[in-house]
């Protein structure tokens, strides 16, 4: 059988097309994007064990801190939720790069101190208090105004949220005992309860009013602030003013009289820190009763001028058949009873 001969002119060769430069650039770009992302994910997973309380207490200096944390409300609480170290001391895990950087820098710093330096717990604690950002707290405590424990707490929280970047209103300026066991309840102080029954004959609404009731339990009755007011209580038409009435500027001064709520005592109350951080010009506009119970009568039948004690308005509900109703005046601080309301 004779071999088959091919005409060279009919022979075809398929040459490989050269890759375009753009494709090479795109491939390199994708590779460069994937590698760092993989490194970041690997770093997150690899360092995760070091973010647990067990990992943080590998250095013996942190063991006393952990012991106090285990007794604090961030670990021992009725809800069963345990807030671990990194939740407060590092940016959120969702903020990937700040989280990794913070973990690496703090780890390196603590490691250096452990092997080569000396750990100063007091200075370290103060550094945290000076730099802890509110967003670390607000990440969990994000509904502070929903149901404050007291009106005073609600007022302070509202101011703190508005001025969250100011260190005077930092959460830790008041809540600075997160790594401390809950203090024992103080021994109860036994006082004779004040007898307000004479006043409750007409002012029964104050029987359960918080500010009046707390003072009653401390043996400070209505007469402690407003005088005995015997003529006022005996006047069935209620045309006689109480012995003592207060203009708004007098309220704070009255609460601080005789050492009851003296300046040194008030400055030690943590919830007052925000108030003391307020400029003096603004501070004068805030009275004690703005936070600690309104203590004001919602419905009035009489009004007196607080300075002269002169009756300036009555609603006509009188025992005296000859009494005539008068026109209710426009509210004015010298006339109304806003603030201490009696």
Secondary structure, 3 states (H helix, E strand, C coil): CCCCCCCHHHCCCCCCCCCCHHHHHHHHHHHHHHHHHHHHHHHHHHHHHHHCHHHHCCCHHHHHHHHHHHHCCCCCCCCCCCCCHHHHHCCCCCCHHHHHHHHHHHHHHHHHHHHHCCCCHHHHHHHHHHHCCHHHHHCCCCCCCCCCCCHHHHHHHHHHHHCCCCHHHCHHHHCCCCCCCCCCCCCCCCCCCCCCHHHHCCCHHHHCCHHHHHHHHCCCCHHHHHCCCHHHHHCCCCCCCCCCCCCHHHHHHHHCHHHCCCHHHHHCCHHHHHHHHCCHHHHCCCCHHHHCCCCCCCCCCEEECCCCCCEEEECCCCCCCCCCCCCCCCCCCCCCCCCCCC
